[in-house]
Amino acid sequence: MQRGHAMFKKILIANRGEIAVRVLRACHEMGIAAVVVYSDVDRAALHVRKADEAYPIGPAAASESYLNIPKILDVAARSGAEAIHPGYGFLSENAKFAQACHDAGVKFIGPTAAAMEAMGSKTRARQAMEKAGVPFVPGTSRGVASFGEAEKAAAKIGYPVMLKAAAGGGGKGMRLVHAPEQLKSALDAARSEAERSFGDSEVYIEKAIVNPRHIEVQVLADEHGNTVYLGERECSLQRRHQKVLEEAPSPVVDPDMRRRMGEVAVRVARAASYTNAGTVEFLVDQPTNDQPRNFYFLEMNTRLQVEHPVTELITGLDLVNLQIRIASGERLPFTQNDVSIRGHAIECRIYTEDPDNNYFPSPGKISLLQEPSGPGIRVDTGMYEGWNVPIDYDPLLAKLIGYGADREQAVARLTRALSEYFVGGIKTNISLFRRILRDADFRAANLDTGFLDRMLKRTEDGPVDLKTAEVAAITAGMFAALGSTPTGAGNATAGAASQTADETESQWKSVSRREALR
């Protein structure tokens, strides 16, 4: 990399879980000391155990800990941290936090507060993109002030329409309206939810794209005017507007479409004077009558994305390393012509939730953990055996990523890895991914944002298959309770024999027969 710019000696990571561990590891690889913060329930968390320095910042409630700007800046001052990496979630897209860091003389590893504000409101972003000539879904560029205005706008756009919160995200304040008689109640509900979720009741209307694909483009911009795109990610597998599985590259994007989308993404970033890592999201419609697919600007996420590992694997770039270097003042060490896409990567978000019980959260102690490994497998995790998973935060535990020379090999490797993955003592959604990867439509890449809902409504096909790692883990736990170990089971399930009888019984009860045999 370049010389002439002083690299940070110490960085504070204002987050928790697997992303805090991910950033911490990047710091250590660069010879940078990593400082972390933790709430009372995270005292024994993995990011705390691996950090160079760790500081308590308050009770479990995020508003009193991870969202408390004065406390985090106080830790930065006391520890001597020169920069703060916000990860994703919490304060990562908070313009006030970015500005507060700037005012305190601490570098915020991300875009400026002004860029965040420009892209943070969907209506303001639409207005800016309209001026920049960026294609976006037909609709209003400002919030509707009354039901009458909404009625006229919807009639002009044509049903079905989508109501969206201007300050929204994660599906909050969003309603699909199929007919005029549904508009009034949907508008009231969207406004109410937007106010509760974001403190802003502004709602706008746009045309509902039928069965769209959700495809996003990763961009990087340094502080010297250089901006590049790093290919796209397919994010169409969603539940309740939340991404579940992502892959790169998209199975339907050819080199020409990749170039066109990438150039638009760069235009979006430059229009917002954007720096550091960001993601430009698009809706892509279905081709009709031999017409090519159209893509429409949806929004820009002004932070590192959960799914960044799939882009890292197909480009060979370390996005967190580059984020830190950009924030330190370095120029991008490559140009657009240097970026190449190789292979295929797929990511599964491992949550502590029960797919067989409406995805109800499943906090508790991890009594046994077996993580997969082998060719093409990456696990970004924030958990370890013996850790008590709190109920107070997002249920994301880890990310399992499979990489191969092509999509077929990536699916095969990920399928194998999922068969090796076992988390005892709590429920996870691992079985959901086994089901997705078996699905014929998924394997054929017949995807859109309604895919997962349709798949979940279908009855399970075929017999359940015994998962060797899971059965071995449970068996070893049962024998441990009896004070003995079956031949060969000890090596297959390291750590299982040390469980107490109570832990084993708890583990056995927590893993349903359906989960254990899938």
C-alpha distance (Angstrom), angle and dihedral (degrees) to the residues before:
residue distance angle dihedral
M1 . . .
Q2 3.81 . .
R3 3.74 126.7 .
G4 3.77 127.4 -142.7
H5 3.80 96.0 66.0
A6 3.78 120.5 93.8
M7 3.78 110.0 -124.8
F8 3.79 117.6 -140.1
K9 3.79 115.7 -96.1
K10 3.81 95.5 -161.6
I11 3.82 132.2 23.1
L12 3.80 128.3 -170.7
I13 3.81 115.2 -142.6
A14 3.81 108.7 -148.5
N15 3.79 96.8 -161.8
R16 3.79 144.6 61.3
G17 3.81 141.4 -136.1
E18 3.77 126.3 35.9
I19 3.82 95.8 -20.9
A20 3.82 91.6 54.8
V21 3.82 88.7 52.1
R22 3.81 90.6 46.7
V23 3.82 93.0 53.1
L24 3.80 91.5 42.2
R25 3.79 91.2 56.0
A26 3.80 91.5 50.5
C27 3.80 89.3 52.1
H28 3.79 92.5 51.2
E29 3.81 91.9 48.8
M30 3.81 88.0 54.5
G31 3.81 93.7 47.2
I32 3.80 92.6 -109.8
A33 3.81 121.6 139.9
A34 3.81 112.3 -120.1
V35 3.79 121.2 -141.3
V36 3.81 119.6 -169.3
V37 3.78 136.9 -173.6
Y38 3.78 126.8 -145.1
S39 3.78 141.0 -171.8
D40 3.80 123.7 -130.3
V41 3.83 93.1 -92.5
D42 3.82 92.1 48.5
R43 3.79 96.2 56.2
A44 3.84 90.4 114.6
A45 3.82 96.7 35.4
L46 3.80 120.2 134.6
H47 3.81 94.9 -113.3
V48 3.81 89.2 55.3
R49 3.81 92.0 49.9
K50 3.81 93.3 51.3
A51 3.82 99.8 41.7
D52 3.80 126.6 102.9
E53 3.80 90.0 -136.1
A54 3.81 130.2 12.1
Y55 3.80 128.2 -169.2
P56 3.82 129.2 -168.2
I57 3.80 114.0 -127.9
G58 3.78 105.4 179.8
P59 3.81 147.7 -80.7
A60 3.78 126.6 -11.0
A61 3.80 94.3 -94.5
A62 3.80 106.3 102.1
S63 3.80 91.2 -140.0
E64 3.80 88.4 63.0
S65 3.80 96.5 41.7
Y66 3.81 126.9 12.4
L67 3.81 93.2 26.0
N68 3.80 94.9 43.5
I69 3.81 103.8 108.0
P70 3.84 97.9 -172.6
K71 3.81 92.0 51.9
I72 3.81 93.0 49.5
L73 3.79 93.3 47.4
D74 3.80 89.3 47.9
V75 3.81 89.5 56.2
A76 3.81 89.7 48.5
A77 3.80 89.7 53.9
R78 3.81 95.0 45.0
S79 3.79 94.5 46.1
G80 3.78 95.8 43.0
A81 3.82 93.2 -123.2
E82 3.80 111.6 170.0
A83 3.80 96.1 -161.7
I84 3.80 140.9 22.5
H85 3.80 125.7 -141.1
P86 3.82 110.0 -159.9
G87 3.83 98.3 -166.4
Y88 3.80 108.4 -157.2
G89 3.78 129.8 -51.4
F90 3.81 120.6 20.6
L91 3.85 107.5 52.8
S92 3.81 98.2 -12.1
E93 3.83 94.5 108.8
N94 3.79 97.5 30.2
A95 3.81 109.0 120.9
K96 3.81 91.3 -166.2
F97 3.81 89.8 57.9
A98 3.81 92.3 48.1
Q99 3.80 89.6 50.9
A100 3.81 92.3 45.2
C101 3.82 89.7 53.8
H102 3.80 89.9 50.9
D103 3.80 92.0 48.5
A104 3.82 90.4 49.7
G105 3.81 92.1 51.8
V106 3.81 93.3 -111.8
K107 3.81 118.8 128.9
F108 3.81 113.8 -120.1
I109 3.81 108.6 -144.0
G110 3.77 97.1 -137.0
P111 3.80 139.7 46.7
T112 3.79 125.5 -36.6
A113 3.79 121.6 -87.9
A114 3.82 88.9 -110.8
A115 3.82 92.3 55.4
M116 3.81 90.4 47.8
E117 3.78 91.6 51.2
A118 3.80 91.5 47.9
M119 3.81 92.1 54.2
G120 3.81 99.7 28.1
S121 3.79 94.8 80.9
K122 3.79 112.6 60.1
T123 3.79 92.3 -150.5
R124 3.82 93.8 50.6
A125 3.81 89.0 45.5
R126 3.83 90.8 52.0
Q127 3.81 90.1 50.9
A128 3.80 91.7 50.6
M129 3.80 93.1 45.6
E130 3.79 91.4 48.3
K131 3.81 88.4 58.8
A132 3.81 90.3 47.3
G133 3.82 92.3 52.8
V134 3.79 94.6 -115.2
P135 3.84 115.1 157.2
F136 3.79 113.2 -117.4
V137 3.78 137.8 167.9
P138 3.83 112.0 -78.5
G139 3.79 111.1 -100.1
T140 3.78 145.3 95.9
S141 3.79 119.1 -40.9
R142 3.80 90.8 -155.1
G143 3.78 134.3 46.8
V144 3.79 116.3 -89.4
A145 3.80 111.1 -109.0
S146 3.81 98.0 -156.5
F147 3.77 144.1 8.2
G148 3.79 89.8 -103.1
E149 3.79 91.2 56.2
A150 3.81 90.5 47.1
E151 3.81 90.4 49.9
K152 3.81 92.5 53.1
A153 3.80 93.0 45.1
A154 3.80 93.4 49.2
A155 3.81 91.8 48.6
K156 3.81 90.9 50.9
I157 3.82 93.9 46.9
G158 3.81 94.0 42.6
Y159 3.80 129.2 -127.5
P160 2.97 137.9 -47.2
V161 3.80 95.4 57.0
M162 3.79 133.5 171.4
L163 3.79 124.1 -133.9
K164 3.80 112.7 -150.2
A165 3.78 135.2 -176.4
A166 3.81 110.8 -117.6
A167 3.80 90.5 -138.3
G168 3.78 92.8 36.4
G169 3.74 138.9 134.0
G170 3.79 139.8 155.5
G171 3.80 92.4 36.4
K172 3.81 94.0 -64.4
G173 3.80 114.8 144.5
M174 3.80 91.3 12.8
R175 3.82 125.7 129.8
L176 3.82 132.5 171.9
V177 3.82 112.3 -141.6
H178 3.80 118.6 -163.8
A179 3.81 100.3 176.8
P180 3.85 140.4 20.5
E181 3.80 93.8 -108.1
Q182 3.83 89.8 61.5
L183 3.80 95.5 52.4
K184 3.82 101.6 84.3
S185 3.81 97.3 52.0
A186 3.81 92.0 40.6
L187 3.81 91.9 51.3
D188 3.80 92.3 49.5
A189 3.82 91.4 48.1
A190 3.82 93.7 46.8
R191 3.81 92.3 49.5
S192 3.78 92.7 47.4
E193 3.80 93.4 49.1
A194 3.81 91.7 45.3
E195 3.80 91.0 53.0
R196 3.81 92.2 48.9
S197 3.79 94.4 45.4
F198 3.80 102.7 38.5
G199 3.79 107.4 11.8
D200 3.82 87.8 -116.6
S201 3.81 122.8 96.7
E202 3.82 96.2 -168.5
V203 3.80 111.4 132.1
Y204 3.79 129.2 -178.9
I205 3.83 133.2 -169.4
E206 3.77 131.0 -126.3
K207 3.78 136.9 169.7
A208 3.80 112.9 -85.6
I209 3.79 109.2 -123.1
V210 3.81 107.8 -143.0
N211 3.82 114.5 -124.8
P212 3.82 95.2 -14.9
R213 3.75 127.4 -179.6
H214 3.81 116.3 -126.7
I215 3.79 108.4 -136.5
E216 3.80 125.5 170.1
V217 3.78 134.3 -168.4
Q218 3.81 123.9 -141.7
V219 3.80 115.0 -136.4
L220 3.80 132.8 -173.1
A221 3.79 124.0 -165.1
D222 3.78 127.6 -179.3
E223 3.80 126.1 -153.2
H224 3.81 92.7 -102.9
G225 3.81 98.2 68.2
N226 3.82 99.2 -91.3
T227 3.82 116.5 133.0
V228 3.82 128.6 174.9
Y229 3.78 137.5 173.9
L230 3.80 121.5 -134.0
G231 3.79 102.4 -156.6
E232 3.78 128.6 -88.2
R233 3.79 140.0 -70.9
E234 3.80 126.9 -143.4
C235 3.81 107.5 -132.9
S236 3.80 101.2 166.4
L237 3.82 96.3 120.5
Q238 3.79 100.7 92.4
R239 3.77 139.2 150.6
R240 3.80 117.2 -156.8
H241 3.81 88.7 -10.7
Q242 3.82 90.8 -56.7
K243 3.80 118.8 120.6
V244 3.80 115.3 -115.4
L245 3.81 105.3 171.4
E246 3.80 129.7 14.5
E247 3.77 133.4 -172.6
A248 3.78 139.2 -173.3
P249 2.91 132.5 -115.2
S250 3.81 103.1 24.8
P251 3.81 111.6 -115.5
V252 3.84 91.1 -131.6
V253 3.80 100.9 45.7
D254 3.80 114.8 96.6
P255 3.83 123.7 -166.5
D256 3.81 93.2 -92.6
M257 3.80 93.9 50.7
R258 3.82 89.8 44.5
R259 3.79 90.1 54.7
R260 3.82 93.2 47.1
M261 3.81 93.6 47.5
G262 3.78 91.3 44.3
E263 3.78 93.0 51.5
V264 3.80 90.6 50.3
A265 3.82 90.1 48.8
V266 3.80 90.3 52.7
R267 3.81 89.4 48.9
V268 3.81 89.6 52.5
A269 3.81 91.8 50.7
R270 3.78 93.3 47.6
A271 3.82 92.2 47.4
A272 3.82 87.8 58.3
S273 3.84 93.6 43.0
Y274 3.80 84.8 -120.9
T275 3.80 124.6 -174.9
N276 3.83 133.5 -174.8
A277 3.84 124.0 15.5
G278 3.78 121.4 -20.2
T279 3.77 141.3 152.3
V280 3.79 128.8 -131.6
E281 3.80 111.8 -154.4
F282 3.79 125.4 -151.5
L283 3.78 138.0 -174.5
V284 3.80 112.3 -137.8
D285 3.80 119.6 -159.9
Q286 3.77 128.9 -145.2
P287 3.83 118.2 -92.8
T288 3.81 115.0 -107.6
N289 3.80 133.4 -169.1
D290 3.78 92.9 -3.4
Q291 3.81 90.0 -54.0
P292 3.80 116.2 137.8
R293 3.78 122.6 -113.3
N294 3.79 117.3 -84.8
F295 3.79 122.7 -144.2
Y296 3.79 126.8 -152.7
F297 3.80 130.9 -163.1
L298 3.80 110.1 -109.8
E299 3.80 107.1 171.5
M300 3.78 143.8 -51.4
N301 3.79 122.9 -111.0
T302 3.78 106.9 -146.8
R303 3.80 97.6 -152.0
L304 3.78 145.3 48.1
Q305 3.81 110.9 -61.5
V306 3.80 127.9 -127.3
E307 3.80 88.2 -122.4
H308 3.83 96.9 53.2
P309 3.85 93.2 116.4
V310 3.82 93.1 73.2
T311 3.80 89.9 57.4
E312 3.80 90.5 46.9
L313 3.80 91.2 53.8
I314 3.81 97.1 49.4
T315 3.82 94.8 43.2
G316 3.81 100.8 34.9
L317 3.82 90.0 -129.5
D318 3.81 128.8 130.8
L319 3.81 104.1 -136.1
V320 3.81 96.1 -169.8
N321 3.80 91.1 50.3
L322 3.80 89.1 50.6
Q323 3.81 91.6 47.1
I324 3.79 90.0 56.0
R325 3.79 93.2 45.8
I326 3.81 92.6 49.3
A327 3.81 90.7 49.5
S328 3.81 89.9 51.5
G329 3.81 89.5 58.0
E330 3.79 101.1 -99.4
R331 3.79 122.6 142.0
L332 3.79 120.9 -119.4
P333 3.82 105.3 -86.1
F334 3.83 92.8 -139.5
T335 3.80 141.6 37.8
Q336 3.79 131.3 -130.4
N337 3.81 90.7 -93.3
D338 3.81 89.7 59.4
V339 3.82 93.8 58.4
S340 3.80 114.5 98.4
I341 3.80 132.7 174.4
R342 3.80 117.6 -134.9
G343 3.78 128.0 176.5
H344 3.79 129.2 -23.0
A345 3.80 133.4 -78.6
I346 3.82 132.6 -167.4
E347 3.81 127.1 -168.9
C348 3.81 129.1 -156.6
R349 3.80 118.4 -162.1
I350 3.79 107.2 -138.5
Y351 3.81 109.5 -149.0
T352 3.79 132.1 -177.1
E353 3.77 94.6 -121.1
D354 3.79 137.5 110.4
P355 3.84 114.3 -113.1
D356 3.81 89.5 -169.5
N357 3.80 92.5 56.6
N358 3.81 104.5 47.8
Y359 3.83 90.6 -79.1
F360 3.78 92.0 -68.4
P361 3.84 112.4 -179.6
S362 3.80 115.1 -96.5
P363 3.80 110.8 -161.6
G364 3.80 121.7 169.9
K365 3.78 143.3 96.0
I366 3.80 120.6 -33.1
S367 3.78 100.0 -132.0
L368 3.79 96.3 178.5
L369 3.80 132.8 13.6
Q370 3.78 128.6 -171.8
E371 3.80 114.5 174.1
P372 3.80 122.2 -167.1
S373 3.79 124.1 -119.2
G374 3.78 138.0 165.7
P375 3.81 135.0 99.8
G376 3.80 114.7 -6.9
I377 3.81 96.1 0.5
R378 3.81 125.2 126.6
V379 3.81 126.5 176.8
D380 3.81 120.2 -166.3
T381 3.78 104.0 -169.8
G382 3.77 143.4 171.6
M383 3.81 97.3 -172.0
Y384 3.78 138.6 81.2
E385 3.79 137.6 -178.3
G386 3.81 111.2 -76.9
W387 3.81 95.0 23.2
N388 3.79 119.5 132.0
V389 3.80 109.1 -132.1
P390 3.82 108.9 -141.3
I391 3.80 122.3 -137.9
D392 3.79 93.3 -143.0
Y393 3.81 100.2 87.2
D394 3.79 145.0 40.3
P395 3.84 108.2 -51.6
L396 3.83 95.0 -127.5
L397 3.81 107.7 129.7
A398 3.77 104.0 167.2
K399 3.78 145.9 -23.2
L400 3.79 122.2 -121.5
I401 3.80 113.6 -158.0
G402 3.78 127.3 -171.7
Y403 3.81 121.9 -163.2
G404 3.79 129.5 -170.1
A405 3.78 143.0 158.5
D406 3.81 87.8 -97.1
R407 3.80 139.1 2.2
E408 3.80 93.3 -89.3
Q409 3.80 92.5 56.3
A410 3.81 92.3 43.9
V411 3.83 90.1 53.6
A412 3.81 91.5 47.1
R413 3.80 93.1 50.1
L414 3.78 93.0 45.4
T415 3.81 90.9 48.5
R416 3.78 89.9 53.2
A417 3.81 92.1 46.6
L418 3.80 92.4 50.5
S419 3.80 89.3 54.1
E420 3.84 88.3 57.1
Y421 3.82 96.4 45.5
F422 3.80 116.1 102.4
V423 3.79 130.1 167.5
G424 3.80 114.0 -179.1
G425 3.79 128.5 -161.1
I426 3.81 96.5 31.5
K427 3.77 137.4 51.6
T428 3.80 120.9 -105.3
N429 3.79 136.1 -180.0
I430 3.82 93.6 -117.1
S431 3.81 91.0 115.7
L432 3.83 89.4 57.3
F433 3.79 91.1 61.2
R434 3.80 92.2 48.9
R435 3.77 87.3 55.4
I436 3.82 93.2 46.9
L437 3.79 93.6 50.4
R438 3.83 90.8 50.3
D439 3.80 91.9 52.2
A440 3.81 114.5 110.8
D441 3.80 94.2 -142.7
F442 3.78 91.7 51.6
R443 3.78 91.8 50.0
A444 3.80 88.9 49.7
A445 3.85 89.6 48.2
N446 3.81 91.2 -121.9
L447 3.79 92.3 153.1
D448 3.79 139.9 154.6
T449 3.79 135.6 147.9
G450 3.82 91.0 -84.2
F451 3.82 94.5 53.2
L452 3.78 98.1 97.3
D453 3.80 95.4 47.3
R454 3.81 90.0 51.6
M455 3.80 92.2 47.0
L456 3.79 93.1 50.0
K457 3.80 91.3 51.6
R458 3.77 92.5 55.6
T459 3.78 118.6 88.8
E460 3.78 116.1 -109.1
D461 3.78 112.1 -91.6
G462 3.77 125.8 -144.9
P463 3.81 131.0 5.6
V464 3.78 122.0 -52.5
D465 3.78 113.8 -102.8
L466 3.78 124.0 -135.8
K467 3.78 112.7 -114.5
T468 3.78 107.3 -142.6
A469 3.79 97.2 -154.8
E470 3.79 93.4 49.7
V471 3.78 95.7 45.8
A472 3.83 90.3 46.3
A473 3.79 90.6 50.0
I474 3.79 93.9 51.1
T475 3.80 92.2 43.6
A476 3.80 92.0 51.2
G477 3.77 89.8 49.3
M478 3.80 91.9 52.7
F479 3.79 92.2 49.2
A480 3.80 90.1 47.3
A481 3.78 88.6 57.7
L482 3.80 88.2 55.4
G483 3.79 92.6 48.6
S484 3.81 96.6 -110.8
T485 3.78 139.1 88.3
P486 3.83 127.1 -139.9
T487 3.81 116.3 -121.0
G488 3.80 110.7 -80.7
A489 3.81 94.6 2.4
G490 3.78 94.4 100.9
N491 3.79 93.7 64.0
A492 3.80 92.9 42.0
T493 3.78 93.0 53.4
A494 3.76 107.8 33.2
G495 3.76 111.2 -163.8
A496 3.81 95.9 16.8
A497 3.81 94.7 103.4
S498 3.79 91.0 59.0
Q499 3.78 92.9 63.1
T500 3.77 118.4 112.2
A501 3.78 120.9 -122.8
D502 3.81 90.7 -106.5
E503 3.80 92.4 52.1
T504 3.77 91.8 48.3
E505 3.78 92.9 49.1
S506 3.80 89.9 48.6
Q507 3.80 90.7 49.2
W508 3.79 92.4 49.2
K509 3.79 92.2 50.6
S510 3.80 92.7 46.1
V511 3.79 95.1 54.8
S512 3.78 109.5 70.2
R513 3.78 121.0 -146.0
R514 3.76 89.6 -113.4
E515 3.80 92.3 53.8
A516 3.80 94.3 43.0
L517 3.78 95.6 52.5
R518 3.80 99.5 42.4
